[in-house]
Amino acid sequence: MQALRAIGALVVAFQWAASAVPGAEGGAVTFVAHRIGRYRGEACGVGDFNNDGKCDIVALPYVYDAPDWKARKVCDVKGEVDEKGRGYRWDFMNAPLDVNGDGHLDVVTCCWFGQKSEWLENPGPRGGPWKRHLIEKDGHFEHGNLYDVDGDGKRREIMPQTAHTQWYELARRPDGTRGVALHVVDPKKRPWGGGVGDVNGDGRADLLRPDAWFEAPGDIRKGTWKIHPLALGHEKENRADHTAQILVYDVDGDGHNDIVTSIAHRYGIFWHRQVVEGAARRWERRLIDKSWSQAHSLVLADLDGDGDEDLVTGKRFMAHNGKDPGGNETLGVYWYELRRGQTPLWKKHVISRAEGIGSALNVPVVDIDGDGDVDIVVTGKWGGPVLFENRRK
């Protein structure tokens, strides 16, 4: 990571003792943490916002330009968070996406308190504040992620976390301009949480909620999504409650995709084994870890280069201002090394613990420096973002 190493005077870098794990290509997984900012927000994203060929970091209201991570303010964000992390900023998603097709990455955002979703227009070289464009104003928005819903191999669709089930895509408006189109799959209010993945192995991306999964039709825009029961996110099995991201992956390598998720505001990270018996399918819940609470952001990525996906997550700080079980316990960021097989093993590794760093609503995992391994970005109401540089290579 030559660019980052060259800017020691501009970026305060800390190296914490992290588990060193042999990689398939001979390296070991260790992380160096780079303090990028100290803004108390809960969403972030990674993308090349100034078209210089380098990955920048967005954590509204700031974009941090690589390689020196100098912050530039691009918008205003309502809300306040005090020095103890109490309160909220009105910004719950920072999804990089070129909405208007002008060649500059914009940011799609949403807000719980403002009860709306918007996209912020990147003005490009002319600079200045990023203009807000309303997508919808329809109840609370907790978060959202970029997914490949239409199966074109590109993560350009968004599943916003709302009470009802829906997804967004880029579309051309009646006036000829480009914007965001909304597709409502089911208007029923459900527990918070969601994800996208091929549950039944038919090659289409299905939508998942804590209490149901929606089987994608042949025409995802006009067809009917078939509803199937599901029960995720509760302390008791076979009951549904609030989850973090719902991830779809064949954990045990048996050819059927399983589910990985967490109890968002209590203790428990689980994988749910899919068992297919004829035309029927059921789910067996298996524990990954319940030693800490508030795992409100999950992502799968191959950190060690062995060809399978590992789990990255961290503790959300003051999700409900410390009122949740374990809410005031030690912050940390972790990765769980997956060893696939008939009885999969998830080995816990500490990326950071007791350093005042966790993860909030999402965890971008991207090869920021282009060295062939993936790096991790986190932020939260503890004040961030922080970049964890993967030194495996």
Buried (B, 14 or more C-beta within 10 A) or exposed (E): BEEBEEBEEEBEBEEBEBBEBEBEEEBEBBBBBBBBBEBBBBBBBBBBBBEEEBBBBBBBBBBBBBBEBEBEEBBEBEBEBEEEBEEBBBBBBBBBBBBBEEEBBBBBBBBBBBBBBBBBBBBBEEEEEBEEBEBBEBEBBBBBBBBBBBEEEEBBBBBBBBBBBBBBBBEEEEEEEBBBBBBEBBEEEBBBBBBBBBBBEEEBBBBBBBBBBBBBBEEBEEEEBEBBEBBBBBEEEEEBBBBBBBBBBBBBEBEBBBBBBBBBBBBBBBBBBBEEEEEEBEBEBBEBBBEBBBBBBBBBBBBBBBEBBBBBBBBBBBBEBEEBEBBEEEBBBBBBBBEBEEEBEBEBBBBBBEBBBBBBBBBBBBBBBEBEBBBBBBBBBBBBBBBBBBBBB
